[in-house]
Amino acid sequence: MVVFAAIIPSLAKIDLNQVMTLSWQLIVAFLGVFIATYIIMFILPTWKLVGSKNLAMGISMSQLLGFPATYLIVNEIATAVAENEEEHEVIMKKIAPSYVIGGLASVTTLSIVIAGYFVEFL
């Protein structure tokens, strides 16, 4: 909360050119992440860790959101796919640990590494 409080006054001084530069950098960073994730999870055999290419891709993409959202994603997947409550529970038990642990691990470790790298752009 303190970080956001420190950022808000500086946002009042930002102009459109700076927003465009930041948005371009953000788009390039996300494209790089998506391409690298596709290569690592779909082309290389790392998907075998979870048993399915689609599940591996889903877990890796949900890591961009972090923990609370990963559980909501799992719940939405289970609700959309399951035909009854029993299937819903089986799906939740199967994929929830992978998504939640992936979200927690990515938020704590990757954000520190990425923040250290991107601090030079500020």
C-alpha positions as CSV (number, residue, x, y, z in Angstrom):
1,M,0.0,0.0,0.0
2,V,2.9,2.3,0.8
3,V,4.4,1.7,-2.7
4,F,1.1,2.6,-4.4
5,A,0.9,5.8,-2.2
6,A,4.4,6.7,-3.4
7,I,3.6,6.1,-7.1
8,I,0.3,8.0,-7.3
9,P,1.7,11.5,-7.0
10,S,4.2,10.8,-9.8
11,L,1.4,9.6,-12.1
12,A,0.0,13.1,-12.1
13,K,3.1,14.3,-13.9
14,I,3.2,11.6,-16.6
15,D,2.5,12.6,-20.2
16,L,1.1,10.7,-23.1
17,N,4.6,9.9,-24.6
18,Q,5.7,8.3,-21.4
19,V,2.5,6.2,-21.3
20,M,3.1,5.0,-24.9
21,T,6.7,4.1,-24.1
22,L,5.7,2.2,-21.0
23,S,2.9,0.4,-22.8
24,W,5.2,-0.6,-25.6
25,Q,7.7,-2.0,-23.1
26,L,4.9,-3.8,-21.3
27,I,3.6,-5.4,-24.6
28,V,7.1,-6.5,-25.5
29,A,7.6,-8.0,-22.1
30,F,4.3,-9.9,-22.2
31,L,4.9,-11.2,-25.7
32,G,8.3,-12.4,-24.6
33,V,6.8,-14.2,-21.6
34,F,4.1,-15.8,-23.8
35,I,6.5,-17.0,-26.5
36,A,9.0,-18.4,-23.9
37,T,6.1,-20.1,-22.0
38,Y,4.8,-21.7,-25.2
39,I,8.3,-23.0,-26.1
40,I,9.0,-24.3,-22.6
41,M,5.6,-25.8,-21.9
42,F,4.5,-27.0,-25.4
43,I,7.6,-27.8,-27.4
44,L,10.1,-28.9,-24.8
45,P,9.1,-32.0,-22.7
46,T,8.6,-30.0,-19.5
47,W,4.8,-30.6,-19.8
48,K,5.5,-34.2,-18.7
49,L,5.9,-32.9,-15.1
50,V,2.1,-32.4,-14.9
51,G,1.0,-34.9,-17.5
52,S,-0.7,-32.8,-20.1
53,K,0.4,-30.0,-22.4
54,N,-2.8,-28.0,-21.9
55,L,-2.6,-28.3,-18.1
56,A,1.0,-27.2,-18.2
57,M,0.2,-24.2,-20.4
58,G,-2.8,-23.3,-18.1
59,I,-0.6,-23.5,-15.0
60,S,2.1,-21.4,-16.5
61,M,-0.3,-18.7,-17.8
62,S,-2.1,-18.5,-14.5
63,Q,1.2,-17.7,-12.8
64,L,1.0,-14.3,-14.3
65,L,-1.9,-13.5,-12.0
66,G,-0.6,-14.9,-8.7
67,F,-2.3,-16.8,-5.9
68,P,-5.8,-15.6,-5.3
69,A,-6.6,-15.6,-9.0
70,T,-5.2,-19.1,-9.6
71,Y,-7.8,-20.6,-7.2
72,L,-10.6,-18.7,-8.9
73,I,-9.4,-20.0,-12.3
74,V,-9.4,-23.6,-11.1
75,N,-12.9,-23.1,-9.7
76,E,-14.1,-21.7,-13.0
77,I,-12.5,-24.5,-15.0
78,A,-14.1,-27.1,-12.7
79,T,-17.5,-25.4,-12.9
80,A,-17.4,-25.2,-16.7
81,V,-16.3,-28.7,-17.3
82,A,-18.0,-30.7,-14.5
83,E,-21.5,-32.1,-15.1
84,N,-22.3,-32.7,-11.4
85,E,-20.9,-31.8,-8.0
86,E,-18.9,-35.1,-7.7
87,E,-17.0,-34.3,-11.0
88,H,-16.5,-30.8,-9.8
89,E,-14.7,-32.1,-6.6
90,V,-12.6,-34.5,-8.6
91,I,-11.4,-31.8,-11.0
92,M,-10.7,-29.5,-8.1
93,K,-8.6,-32.1,-6.3
94,K,-6.7,-32.9,-9.5
95,I,-5.7,-29.5,-10.7
96,A,-6.0,-27.1,-7.7
97,P,-2.7,-28.0,-6.1
98,S,-0.7,-27.4,-9.3
99,Y,-2.3,-24.1,-10.0
100,V,-2.2,-22.8,-6.5
101,I,1.4,-23.8,-5.8
102,G,2.4,-22.5,-9.3
103,G,0.8,-19.2,-8.5
104,L,2.4,-18.9,-5.0
105,A,5.9,-19.9,-6.3
106,S,5.7,-17.5,-9.2
107,V,4.6,-14.5,-7.2
108,T,7.3,-15.0,-4.6
109,T,10.4,-15.9,-6.6
110,L,9.8,-14.7,-10.2
111,S,8.5,-11.3,-9.2
112,I,11.7,-10.7,-7.2
113,V,13.9,-11.7,-10.1
114,I,11.9,-9.7,-12.6
115,A,11.7,-6.7,-10.4
116,G,15.5,-6.7,-10.0
117,Y,15.9,-6.8,-13.8
118,F,13.3,-4.2,-14.7
119,V,14.3,-1.7,-12.1
120,E,16.8,-0.4,-14.6
121,F,13.9,0.8,-16.8
122,L,12.6,3.1,-14.1
